Amino acid sequence: MLSKKSLMRPMISAVAVTGCIITGFAVKSWAQNNPGFTLWSGVARENQLNYYLDYGGQPNGWDRYRFKIPAKKLELGVAQIAISYPDYFDGKFDPKRVEVRVKGKKVPISEVNWNKENHVIQIQLDQAIQAGNSIEIVFSNVKNPPFGGMYYFNAQVMTPGDIPLPRYVGTWILSIGG
């Protein structure tokens, strides 16, 4: 006859192992959505911008990119945003599904121009965003590239005023399928 004590030990071990496995999967999937920590990228740490991939960045899957630019990078305000990406990024964007948000609220956009030949997306704002605000750029309905890899998306902003000067504010280092 088996005692309660002898049945309890394997049961506790099974619960502990199951918990560790579930936690490992949860941490792995969460880590794929965020930029993480990059040691050797060629981009200075202060120029690396944060992003979030809502659906995990799976190759050939649909996703939503959330690119963030902190307020300290936008000292002069923003009238236009230009995002360039590498020529080997063969994903697809939906220019009709681009949003710019400040403090969680959508900012009116007058035009989004996706220049496929030059690998640039230009976002023209209706009104300039004042200095001291952080920005979140949301690309919905994005088709990820069919193969995984690292992709450098560079952000430039144009300041409001008579002579809008493009100014580099940072780089998002996207990891798709990694």
N, C-alpha and C positions, 0 to 999 in steps of 0.2 A: 504494500500500500504506500502510495506517495504522500508525503506530507506537504502542507502548504508552503513551508520554507523551501523545500527543494524545487517547487514549481515557480516560485517567485523570482529566483535569481535569473533564469533564462529569459523570463518575461521582461524584467527590468533591462537586461542587456539588449533585447530586441527593440524595446522602446527607445533606448539611448542611441543605438545605431541608426534607426529610422529617423530620429530627430536630427542627427548629424547630416545624413544624406539630404534630407529636405532643406536644411539650412544651407548646405553647399550649393544646391540648385538655385535657391532664392538669391544668394549672394552673387552667383555667376550671372544670372539673368539681369540683376540690377546693375552690375558692373558694366555690362555691355551697352547700357543706355547712356552712360556718362563718359566724359572725357578721360577720367582716371588721372594717372600721373605718368607723364612722358619724360623719360630720361634724356634720350638723344633724338632730337627732332630737327635740329637746325633752327628752331624758333626759340628765341629767348623766353624764359618762363613768364616774364611780365607781359609778353605779347600773346600768350596763349589764352584764348577766350573759352568760356564754358558753353556747353551745349547739352541738349538732352534729346535722345531719340525715343519717341513715345512707344514705338513698337519693336524695339530691340535691335534695329539695324541688321536685319537678316538679308543676305544676298538675294536679289531678284524679288524681294517682297515690297509691299507698300508700307510707307512710313510717314511720320510727321517729325520734321526737324524743328527744334526750338533753339535758335542761336541767341546768345545773350551778349550784350555789350554793357559793361559797367559804367556808371556815371562818371567815374574819374577819367575815362577815356574820351568823354564827350564834353570837354570844357568850353567849347564854343557853340554848342547847339548843332542841330542836324537838319538839313533841308533835303538831302538825297543820300541814299545808301547804295553802294556798289559792292557786290560780292562776286569775286572771281574764284574759279575753281579749276583744277587741272584738266588738261585735254584728255586724259585717260579715264576721267569720271564719265561713265556712259549711262548714268541714271537719267530720269526724266522729272521735270518740274511742271507744276500746273500754275502758270502765272495768275490765274483767276483765284487761286486759293492761297495767296500770300497775305499775311497780316503783320502789322507793326503794332506793338503794345507798349504802353508806358503806364506803369503802376497798375497793370492788369487790364487796362482799358484800351480798346482798339483806337488807333490813330487813323484818320482818313488818308487814303492813298489816292493820288491822281492817276498814277500809271505804274505798271510793272512791265519792264521790257526784258525778255529773256533773249539774249544774243548768243545763240548756240555756236556760231562760228568762232566768236572770240571768248567763249566760256565765261560770260559775265551776266549777272542778273542786276538790273538797275531798278531801284524803287524810288519813285518821285513822290514826295509827301505833299499833301494839300497845304499844310501849314508846317512851319519849322518846329522842331521839338526844342524846347528851351534847354540850355546848359544845366547840368546838375541832375539830369534824369537818366536812369538806366533804361535800356531798350531791350525788348525781346522781339525777335523776328521769327515768325512762325510760317514754315512752309508745310502746308497740308497736301495730301495726295501726291507724295513723292514716290517714284518708283526707284528703288535702290539698284545699283549696278548688279549685273548677273553674277559677278565674282566679288569676293571680299577684297579688302585692301585698306590702305591708309590714304586719306584724301585731305589735302590742305585747302581750306576755303579762306580766302583773305578778305577782310572787311576794310572798305574805305568809305569815309563819309564826306559829304560836301557841306560846308558851313553856309549858313544864310548870309546874305549880304550882296553887295555889288559884284564882287569878284569871288565866285564860289571856288574854293581851292580843295581838291581832293586830298584827304589826309588819311594815311594808313592808321588803323586803330588796333589791329590784331588779326590773329589767325585761329580758326577753329580746326583742330586736327581730328577729323572723323575717322572712326574705325568701323568699317562695315564687315560684319561676319567674323569679327575677332573676338 
